[in-house]
Amino acid sequence: MSKLFIGGLAWHTTDDALRQGFEPYGVVEEAIVVKDRDTNRSRGFGFVRFSSDTEADAAMDAMNNQEFDGRTIRVDKASERPARNNGGFHGRGGYNQSEGAPGNGGQRYGGNRGYGGE
């Protein structure tokens, strides 16, 4: 795989700085510093994708545990993240499902009783 995980990045490291730091090892197709979606601040890690596995391996060997932009970084092969299912809700729908919670016989909250305790 030609995509690398870069951990331990300085908070001020930019996409361009990351790209420039890894370009000596091959053709960088993508360099991204991951940012918090609410604050837009760096989360301290990123990814660099090379055009070949050979280039990625050379970059990993050369840059792992080296100082970059004022911090010692960790460089590993990136692992593919499993596909997400329905935003994490696993296709179960939402509130008040007929299956109910586990262990209550498939009944919704309160079983099949009316308000009068019947």
MOKACOR-V728822 format. One record per residue. N is the residue number from 1. RES is the residue in three letters. PHI is phi as a letter, one per 20 degrees, with the letter a starting at -180 (* if undefined). Layout:
n=[N | N]
res=[RES | RES]
phi=[PHI | PHI]
This chain:
n=[1 | 2 | 3 | 4 | 5 | 6 | 7 | 8 | 9 | 10 | 11 | 12 | 13 | 14 | 15 | 16 | 17 | 18 | 19 | 20 | 21 | 22 | 23 | 24 | 25 | 26 | 27 | 28 | 29 | 30 | 31 | 32 | 33 | 34 | 35 | 36 | 37 | 38 | 39 | 40 | 41 | 42 | 43 | 44 | 45 | 46 | 47 | 48 | 49 | 50 | 51 | 52 | 53 | 54 | 55 | 56 | 57 | 58 | 59 | 60 | 61 | 62 | 63 | 64 | 65 | 66 | 67 | 68 | 69 | 70 | 71 | 72 | 73 | 74 | 75 | 76 | 77 | 78 | 79 | 80 | 81 | 82 | 83 | 84 | 85 | 86 | 87 | 88 | 89 | 90 | 91 | 92 | 93 | 94 | 95 | 96 | 97 | 98 | 99 | 100 | 101 | 102 | 103 | 104 | 105 | 106 | 107 | 108 | 109 | 110 | 111 | 112 | 113 | 114 | 115 | 116 | 117 | 118]
res=[MET | SER | LYS | LEU | PHE | ILE | GLY | GLY | LEU | ALA | TRP | HIS | THR | THR | ASP | ASP | ALA | LEU | ARG | GLN | GLY | PHE | GLU | PRO | TYR | GLY | VAL | VAL | GLU | GLU | ALA | ILE | VAL | VAL | LYS | ASP | ARG | ASP | THR | ASN | ARG | SER | ARG | GLY | PHE | GLY | PHE | VAL | ARG | PHE | SER | SER | ASP | THR | GLU | ALA | ASP | ALA | ALA | MET | ASP | ALA | MET | ASN | ASN | GLN | GLU | PHE | ASP | GLY | ARG | THR | ILE | ARG | VAL | ASP | LYS | ALA | SER | GLU | ARG | PRO | ALA | ARG | ASN | ASN | GLY | GLY | PHE | HIS | GLY | ARG | GLY | GLY | TYR | ASN | GLN | SER | GLU | GLY | ALA | PRO | GLY | ASN | GLY | GLY | GLN | ARG | TYR | GLY | GLY | ASN | ARG | GLY | TYR | GLY | GLY | GLU]
phi=[* | d | d | d | e | d | d | n | f | f | f | e | f | d | g | f | f | f | g | f | f | d | f | f | d | q | f | e | e | b | c | c | e | f | d | f | f | e | e | m | e | g | e | n | b | a | c | c | d | e | f | b | f | f | f | f | f | f | f | f | f | e | d | f | m | d | f | b | l | n | c | e | d | d | c | c | f | f | e | f | e | f | f | e | d | l | m | n | e | l | m | e | n | b | f | m | f | f | f | m | f | g | n | d | m | n | e | f | g | n | m | d | f | e | f | e | m | f]
